[in-house]
Amino acid sequence: MQRYSIISLFRNAVTYHHHWREAWRSPDPKAAYDVIIIGGGGHGLASAYYLAKEHGIANVAVLEKGWIGGGNTGRNTTNVRSNYILEKNQRFYEFSLKLWEKLSADLNYNVMFSQRGVLITAHFDAQTQALLRRGNGMRVLGTDALLLNRAEVQRKVPALDFSATARFPITGAFLQPRAGVARHDAVAWGFARAADARGVDIIQNCEVTGIRVEHGRVIGVDTTRGHIAAGKVGIAVAGHTSHVAALAGLSLPIESHLLQAMVTEPIKPMLHVSLSFGAGHFYTSQTDKGELVMGGDLDGYNSYAQRGNLPMIEHVAAGAVTVMPCISRLRIMRHWAGIMDMTMDGSPIISKTPIEGLYLNGGWCYGGFKATPGSGWVFAYTIALDRPHELNAAFNLERFASGHTIDERGVGPYPALH
Ligand SMILES: Cc1cc2nc3c(=O)[nH]c(=O)nc-3n(C[C@H](O)[C@H](O)[C@H](O)COP(=O)(O)OP(=O)(O)OC[C@H]3O[C@@H](n4cnc5c(N)ncnc54)[C@H](O)[C@@H]3O)c2cc1C
């Protein structure tokens, strides 16, 4: 792998940048691999990287039906945080956050992780108490969490509505200072480049159309580029999890819903945290280009459409002008959607399956970007050793049958309410 550094930048600058090598190869698929990962999003690529790095298993292919990062990895609003209250979630996401803190150096690729803090505004006593409880739960486990009063919030985010006529007066806020945002496609590219350098084959435009199982054991996959044999197969396809698992005859407790996002025209720096409106469905952060990236709630009905619609723009814009009226004249420039793999308890599945050699990574709901390095790390562990790591032991498939669900939001089996 060509290392990126000030010296390589200088060398290439004097030769007019004609000699940069491709960041990763585009090999033809081999007839067989030790491990095949289906899905070239952040999770699939991270899993392949950690298989090679942590377990010395480099005879691995990542099969991606489109282009890497073209699914939810390249469509999300890039929030990275670990502000969960349930211990199993908290420990897992904090592990992931710690990997994020070293990721650019580890991958030798700048994923532009910016720890600017994630702030949730508080508007009512009951909500403040709930945020306080969440923060205390985090602090007990050693994670950073702060409760800000109104004056402190005003100093941190003066653009919010602190007027006497505010529809939802701000009483305080919850802040995780180490949380932040990262450049989403750089995460896919960084993992791809680092995995490729360790020998992993990344094969784009290769859709998996069948999973072959013999005597209860996976033996390979059928693809648009032919059959490929494999000792082990990992599924990491987010919104298409139900479809791909069905190829092996599995029926999962997952529904597919759309989550939309949009960006405004660029403006000067005015928002220095990632902000969530605590009284409605709206959250935003400002990109390095100056655009405000904004999102809201799920569409609320099942869909694979993968495109935005006008009612959601109105819904998100209503939240935006309620909490930050000063942005009401901004124009929305782009708008899109991703297909969310919603589980019935809002927590992910990183698990073995009833089929030997077949592993599942999915059910990320709308929160899987922040999990990318942690998810890849524990999924690689689970595939390599054929057993879960203690960090993902609870994220198994059986929990939905045994009743050991991990219901972070306390909303039960209703994805549309998560
Ligand atoms: C609008 C939006 C905002 C979000 N905001 C956040 C956020 O702020 N923070 C956060 O943590 N999370 C967020 N998320 C969620 C996050 O993006 C996802 O949970 C995460 O990116 C999932 O990564 P992945 O690698 O599992 O899936 P993906 O990136 O979707 O990758 C799966 C890949 O599998 C491929 N695939 C599917 N079927 C096949 C097949 N048959 N054969 C081969 N390949 C196949 C797809 O083409 C795709 O590239 C958001 C999502 C959306 C849509």
PDBQT file of the ligand as one rigid body, heavy atoms in Angstrom, charges set to zero:
ROOT
HETATM    1  C1  LIG A 501     -30.591   9.285   6.023  1.00  0.00    +0.000 C 
HETATM    2  C2  LIG A 501     -29.820   8.433   6.987  1.00  0.00    +0.000 A 
HETATM    3  C3  LIG A 501     -29.226   9.016   8.088  1.00  0.00    +0.000 A 
HETATM    4  C4  LIG A 501     -28.509   8.240   8.999  1.00  0.00    +0.000 A 
HETATM    5  N1  LIG A 501     -27.838   8.874  10.000  1.00  0.00    +0.000 NA
HETATM    6  C5  LIG A 501     -27.041   8.152  10.825  1.00  0.00    +0.000 A 
HETATM    7  C6  LIG A 501     -26.256   8.832  11.797  1.00  0.00    +0.000 A 
HETATM    8  O1  LIG A 501     -26.244  10.078  11.869  1.00  0.00    +0.000 OA
HETATM    9  N2  LIG A 501     -25.493   8.084  12.620  1.00  0.00    +0.000 N 
HETATM   10  C7  LIG A 501     -25.472   6.719  12.558  1.00  0.00    +0.000 A 
HETATM   11  O2  LIG A 501     -24.802   6.107  13.362  1.00  0.00    +0.000 OA
HETATM   12  N3  LIG A 501     -26.172   6.056  11.605  1.00  0.00    +0.000 NA
HETATM   13  C8  LIG A 501     -26.949   6.732  10.738  1.00  0.00    +0.000 A 
HETATM   14  N4  LIG A 501     -27.659   6.090   9.751  1.00  0.00    +0.000 N 
HETATM   15  C9  LIG A 501     -27.611   4.621   9.678  1.00  0.00    +0.000 C 
HETATM   16  C10 LIG A 501     -26.337   4.133   9.010  1.00  0.00    +0.000 C 
HETATM   17  O3  LIG A 501     -26.113   4.813   7.804  1.00  0.00    +0.000 OA
HETATM   18  C11 LIG A 501     -26.418   2.643   8.730  1.00  0.00    +0.000 C 
HETATM   19  O4  LIG A 501     -26.875   1.933   9.857  1.00  0.00    +0.000 OA
HETATM   20  C12 LIG A 501     -25.039   2.085   8.355  1.00  0.00    +0.000 C 
HETATM   21  O5  LIG A 501     -24.409   2.916   7.411  1.00  0.00    +0.000 OA
HETATM   22  C13 LIG A 501     -25.187   0.692   7.799  1.00  0.00    +0.000 C 
HETATM   23  O6  LIG A 501     -23.977   0.307   7.229  1.00  0.00    +0.000 OA
HETATM   24  P1  LIG A 501     -23.888  -1.057   6.462  1.00  0.00    +0.000 P 
HETATM   25  O7  LIG A 501     -22.487  -1.220   6.021  1.00  0.00    +0.000 OA
HETATM   26  O8  LIG A 501     -24.496  -2.114   7.322  1.00  0.00    +0.000 OA
HETATM   27  O9  LIG A 501     -24.906  -0.892   5.250  1.00  0.00    +0.000 OA
HETATM   28  P2  LIG A 501     -24.773  -0.215   3.808  1.00  0.00    +0.000 P 
HETATM   29  O10 LIG A 501     -23.834   0.928   3.807  1.00  0.00    +0.000 OA
HETATM   30  O11 LIG A 501     -26.173   0.035   3.344  1.00  0.00    +0.000 OA
HETATM   31  O12 LIG A 501     -24.096  -1.354   2.965  1.00  0.00    +0.000 OA
HETATM   32  C14 LIG A 501     -24.782  -2.519   2.578  1.00  0.00    +0.000 C 
HETATM   33  C15 LIG A 501     -24.356  -2.817   1.166  1.00  0.00    +0.000 C 
HETATM   34  O13 LIG A 501     -24.886  -4.096   0.802  1.00  0.00    +0.000 OA
HETATM   35  C16 LIG A 501     -25.089  -4.066  -0.592  1.00  0.00    +0.000 C 
HETATM   36  N5  LIG A 501     -25.980  -5.172  -0.963  1.00  0.00    +0.000 N 
HETATM   37  C17 LIG A 501     -27.298  -5.309  -0.722  1.00  0.00    +0.000 A 
HETATM   38  N6  LIG A 501     -27.767  -6.460  -1.249  1.00  0.00    +0.000 NA
HETATM   39  C18 LIG A 501     -26.699  -7.081  -1.814  1.00  0.00    +0.000 A 
HETATM   40  C19 LIG A 501     -26.529  -8.305  -2.530  1.00  0.00    +0.000 A 
HETATM   41  N7  LIG A 501     -27.567  -9.120  -2.753  1.00  0.00    +0.000 N 
HETATM   42  N8  LIG A 501     -25.291  -8.609  -2.998  1.00  0.00    +0.000 NA
HETATM   43  C20 LIG A 501     -24.225  -7.793  -2.777  1.00  0.00    +0.000 A 
HETATM   44  N9  LIG A 501     -24.347  -6.612  -2.121  1.00  0.00    +0.000 NA
HETATM   45  C21 LIG A 501     -25.555  -6.264  -1.638  1.00  0.00    +0.000 A 
HETATM   46  C22 LIG A 501     -25.701  -2.699  -0.824  1.00  0.00    +0.000 C 
HETATM   47  O14 LIG A 501     -25.562  -2.293  -2.165  1.00  0.00    +0.000 OA
HETATM   48  C23 LIG A 501     -24.900  -1.827   0.158  1.00  0.00    +0.000 C 
HETATM   49  O15 LIG A 501     -23.824  -1.169  -0.456  1.00  0.00    +0.000 OA
HETATM   50  C24 LIG A 501     -28.406   6.833   8.824  1.00  0.00    +0.000 A 
HETATM   51  C25 LIG A 501     -28.974   6.244   7.694  1.00  0.00    +0.000 A 
HETATM   52  C26 LIG A 501     -29.671   7.042   6.780  1.00  0.00    +0.000 A 
HETATM   53  C27 LIG A 501     -30.261   6.400   5.550  1.00  0.00    +0.000 C 
ENDROOT
TORSDOF 0
